[in-house]
């Protein structure tokens, strides 16, 4: 009985901070005031909204994959360092997270602007004669979002990698496996769960981004969160809630599919070995 009582604060927090707000969103999106799917029909039949939806999925997927390709090797490098050196390296990874997303986005505006550091350096070196348009582009959105999300993936991968028994790698080497084969056959499968989890976390967070696209992206880089924010500012609560439901449903569907596929891959690898 006492153990159940200790769960009550956590259950209360979930109820207050998640279930009740989500319930209100569903109520706003589906009842106006009677039950209706008008807002969802409006979303599905307007080409502009569908383009923004697919753009949100594409940007989130690209950012998640880019963070995986960059962050996994960094996490592997850190975990292979002496134990005494790891805290300092992780400190360097986490330092950017001490600044707000808004401040970091404004910093990218300074760096990528026509009078920014990159353009001025290229002009000074004689590589270009006139400034390159880097701000308010899709590339700027990718760079800004990857820089913000990268520490999250590194920390997630690092946490899973530190739990791997390093003696398994040494055993593989003793059995004649090359360093690459030991990594591929032993370390990579054991760290895959953390890498997949980190990638999904980055993807989920990216789906809700609106500051970076709004400040350093162009018109074609608008994401669903930007549209929801605009609808809320216009007090179109029903349509904003419907868009939020679509975003939530798409995220949960993709999360389920990726989790299912990753579980099958891990199971297949275990059977093969």
C-alpha positions as CSV (number, residue, x, y, z in Angstrom):
1,X,0.0,0.0,0.0
2,X,2.8,2.4,0.9
3,X,4.5,1.8,-2.5
4,X,1.3,2.7,-4.3
5,X,1.1,5.9,-2.3
6,X,4.6,6.9,-3.4
7,X,3.3,6.8,-7.0
8,X,0.5,9.3,-6.4
9,X,2.7,12.5,-6.8
10,X,4.0,11.2,-10.2
11,X,0.5,10.2,-11.3
12,X,-0.8,13.6,-10.3
13,X,1.9,15.4,-12.3
14,X,1.2,13.3,-15.4
15,X,-2.5,14.1,-15.0
16,X,-2.0,17.8,-14.5
17,X,0.8,18.5,-16.9
18,X,0.0,16.1,-19.7
19,X,-3.4,14.3,-19.8
20,X,-5.6,17.3,-18.9
21,X,-3.9,19.7,-21.4
22,X,-4.0,17.1,-24.1
23,X,-7.7,16.4,-23.3
24,X,-8.4,20.2,-23.6
25,X,-6.6,20.2,-27.0
26,X,-8.8,17.3,-28.2
27,X,-11.9,19.0,-26.9
28,X,-11.0,22.3,-28.7
29,X,-10.2,20.5,-31.9
30,X,-13.2,18.2,-32.1
31,X,-16.0,20.2,-30.5
32,X,-16.9,23.6,-31.8
33,X,-19.2,23.5,-29.7
34,X,-20.7,20.3,-31.1
35,X,-18.7,17.4,-32.5
36,X,-17.1,18.3,-35.8
37,X,-14.2,17.4,-38.1
38,X,-14.4,20.7,-40.0
39,X,-11.0,21.8,-38.9
40,X,-9.4,18.5,-40.0
41,X,-11.1,18.8,-43.4
42,X,-9.8,22.3,-43.7
43,X,-6.3,21.1,-43.0
44,X,-6.5,18.2,-45.5
45,X,-8.0,20.2,-48.3
46,X,-5.7,23.2,-48.2
47,X,-2.6,22.5,-50.2
48,X,-0.6,25.1,-48.2
49,X,-1.2,23.3,-44.9
50,X,-0.3,19.9,-46.4
51,X,3.0,21.3,-47.8
52,X,3.9,22.8,-44.4
53,X,3.1,19.4,-42.8
54,X,5.3,17.5,-45.1
55,X,8.0,20.1,-44.8
56,X,7.9,19.7,-41.0
57,X,8.3,15.9,-41.4
58,X,11.2,16.4,-43.8
59,X,13.1,18.9,-41.8
60,X,12.7,16.9,-38.6
61,X,13.9,13.7,-40.2
62,X,16.9,15.4,-41.8
63,X,17.9,17.1,-38.5
64,X,17.5,13.8,-36.6
65,X,19.7,11.9,-39.1
66,X,22.3,14.7,-39.3
67,X,22.5,14.7,-35.5
68,X,22.9,10.9,-35.5
69,X,25.7,11.0,-38.1
70,X,27.5,13.8,-36.2
71,X,26.7,12.9,-32.6
72,X,27.3,9.2,-32.6
73,X,31.0,9.4,-33.5
74,X,31.5,12.2,-31.0
75,X,29.8,10.1,-28.2
76,X,32.0,7.2,-29.2
77,X,35.1,9.3,-29.1
78,X,34.3,10.6,-25.6
79,X,33.5,7.1,-24.3
80,X,36.8,5.8,-25.6
81,X,38.7,8.5,-23.6
82,X,40.1,7.9,-20.1
83,X,37.5,8.0,-17.4
84,X,39.1,11.1,-15.8
85,X,38.8,13.1,-19.1
86,X,35.2,12.3,-19.9
87,X,33.5,14.8,-17.5
88,X,35.4,17.7,-19.1
89,X,34.4,16.6,-22.6
90,X,30.8,16.2,-21.7
91,X,30.9,19.6,-20.0
92,X,32.0,21.1,-23.4
93,X,29.1,19.3,-25.1
94,X,26.6,20.6,-22.6
95,X,27.8,24.2,-22.4
96,X,25.6,25.4,-25.4
97,X,22.5,24.1,-23.6
98,X,23.1,26.7,-20.9
99,X,22.0,29.4,-23.4
100,X,18.4,29.8,-24.5
101,X,17.3,28.6,-28.0
102,X,16.4,32.2,-28.8
103,X,19.9,33.5,-27.9
104,X,21.6,30.8,-30.0
105,X,19.3,31.5,-32.9
106,X,20.1,35.2,-32.8
107,X,23.8,34.3,-32.7
108,X,23.3,32.3,-36.0
109,X,21.7,35.4,-37.5
110,X,24.9,37.3,-36.7
111,X,27.2,34.5,-38.1
112,X,25.2,33.8,-41.3
113,X,24.2,37.4,-42.2
114,X,25.6,39.2,-45.2
115,X,27.8,41.2,-42.8
116,X,28.4,38.1,-40.7
117,X,31.7,36.4,-39.8
118,X,31.5,33.8,-42.6
119,X,30.8,36.2,-45.4
120,X,33.4,38.7,-44.2
121,X,36.0,36.0,-43.9
122,X,35.4,34.6,-47.4
123,X,35.6,38.1,-48.8
124,X,38.8,38.9,-46.9
125,X,40.4,35.7,-48.3
126,X,39.3,36.6,-51.8
127,X,37.2,33.5,-52.3
128,X,34.1,35.6,-53.0
129,X,33.5,39.2,-54.2
130,X,29.9,39.7,-52.9
131,X,28.2,38.2,-49.8
132,X,26.4,34.9,-50.1
133,X,22.8,34.6,-49.1
134,X,23.0,32.2,-46.2
135,X,20.4,33.7,-43.8
136,X,16.7,33.0,-44.4
137,X,17.4,29.8,-46.3
138,X,16.6,26.1,-45.7
139,X,20.3,25.4,-45.0
140,X,20.3,28.0,-42.2
141,X,17.3,26.2,-40.6
142,X,19.1,22.9,-40.7
143,X,22.3,24.3,-39.3
144,X,20.5,26.1,-36.5
145,X,18.4,23.1,-35.5
146,X,21.2,20.6,-35.7
147,X,23.4,22.8,-33.4
148,X,20.6,23.0,-30.9
149,X,19.6,19.3,-30.9
150,X,23.1,17.8,-31.2
151,X,24.0,17.8,-27.5
152,X,20.8,15.9,-26.7
153,X,21.7,13.0,-29.1
154,X,25.4,13.0,-27.8
155,X,24.3,12.7,-24.2
156,X,21.8,9.9,-25.0
157,X,24.3,7.9,-27.0
158,X,27.0,8.5,-24.4
159,X,24.8,7.2,-21.7
160,X,24.1,3.9,-23.5
161,X,27.7,3.5,-24.5
162,X,29.0,3.8,-21.0
163,X,26.9,0.8,-20.0
164,X,28.6,-1.5,-22.6
165,X,31.0,-3.9,-21.0
166,X,34.4,-3.0,-22.6
167,X,35.7,-6.5,-22.0
168,X,33.4,-7.7,-24.8
169,X,35.4,-5.7,-27.3
170,X,38.7,-7.1,-25.8
171,X,37.3,-10.6,-26.1
172,X,36.4,-10.0,-29.7
173,X,39.9,-8.8,-30.4
174,X,41.4,-11.8,-28.7
175,X,39.2,-14.1,-30.9
176,X,40.9,-12.5,-33.9
177,X,38.4,-9.8,-34.9
178,X,39.8,-6.6,-36.3
179,X,39.0,-3.3,-34.5
180,X,36.5,-2.5,-37.2
181,X,34.8,-5.9,-37.0
182,X,34.8,-5.8,-33.2
183,X,33.0,-2.4,-33.4
184,X,30.6,-3.5,-36.1
185,X,29.7,-6.9,-34.6
186,X,29.8,-6.0,-30.9
187,X,29.8,-2.3,-30.0
188,X,27.4,-1.0,-32.7
189,X,24.5,-3.5,-31.9
190,X,24.8,-2.9,-28.2
191,X,24.8,0.9,-28.6
192,X,22.0,0.9,-31.3
193,X,19.2,1.2,-28.8
194,X,20.6,4.4,-27.4
195,X,21.3,5.8,-30.8
196,X,17.8,5.1,-32.0
197,X,16.3,6.6,-28.8
198,X,18.4,9.7,-29.2
199,X,17.4,10.1,-32.8
200,X,13.7,9.7,-32.0
201,X,14.0,12.3,-29.2
202,X,15.6,14.8,-31.6
203,X,12.9,14.0,-34.2
204,X,10.1,14.6,-31.7
205,X,11.6,17.9,-30.4
206,X,12.2,19.1,-34.0
207,X,8.6,18.5,-34.9
208,X,7.6,21.3,-32.5
209,X,10.3,23.9,-33.5
210,X,9.1,27.3,-34.5
211,X,11.8,29.9,-33.3
212,X,14.5,28.8,-35.6
213,X,12.4,28.6,-38.8
214,X,10.7,31.9,-37.9
215,X,14.0,33.8,-37.4
216,X,16.5,32.4,-39.8
217,X,14.3,30.5,-42.3
218,X,12.5,31.7,-45.4
219,X,8.8,31.5,-46.3
220,X,9.1,28.0,-47.6
221,X,10.7,26.9,-44.3
222,X,7.5,27.4,-42.3
223,X,6.8,24.5,-40.0
224,X,3.6,23.3,-38.3
225,X,4.4,25.0,-35.0
226,X,4.7,28.3,-36.8
227,X,1.2,27.9,-38.2
228,X,-0.2,26.8,-34.8
229,X,1.4,29.9,-33.2
230,X,-0.2,32.1,-35.8
231,X,-3.6,30.5,-35.4
232,X,-3.4,31.0,-31.6
233,X,-2.5,34.6,-32.0
234,X,-5.6,35.0,-34.1
235,X,-7.6,33.2,-31.4
236,X,-8.5,30.4,-33.9
237,X,-8.4,27.9,-31.0
238,X,-10.3,25.1,-32.8
239,X,-8.1,25.0,-35.9
240,X,-4.9,25.4,-33.8
241,X,-5.9,22.5,-31.7
242,X,-6.7,20.4,-34.8
243,X,-3.2,21.1,-36.1
244,X,-1.7,20.1,-32.8
245,X,-3.7,16.9,-32.9
246,X,-2.4,16.1,-36.4
247,X,1.1,16.8,-35.3
248,X,0.8,14.6,-32.2
249,X,-0.8,11.8,-34.2
250,X,1.9,11.9,-36.9
251,X,4.7,11.9,-34.3
252,X,3.2,8.9,-32.4
253,X,2.7,7.0,-35.6
254,X,6.3,7.5,-36.7
255,X,7.6,6.7,-33.2
256,X,5.6,3.5,-33.2
257,X,6.8,2.4,-36.7
258,X,10.5,3.2,-36.0
259,X,10.4,1.5,-32.6
260,X,8.8,-1.6,-34.2
261,X,11.3,-1.7,-37.0
262,X,14.3,-1.2,-34.6
263,X,13.0,-4.0,-32.4
264,X,12.8,-6.4,-35.3
265,X,16.3,-5.4,-36.4
266,X,17.8,-6.0,-33.0
267,X,15.9,-9.3,-32.7
268,X,17.2,-10.4,-36.1
269,X,20.8,-9.5,-35.1
270,X,20.5,-11.5,-31.9
271,X,19.2,-14.5,-33.8
272,X,22.0,-14.3,-36.3
273,X,24.6,-14.4,-33.5
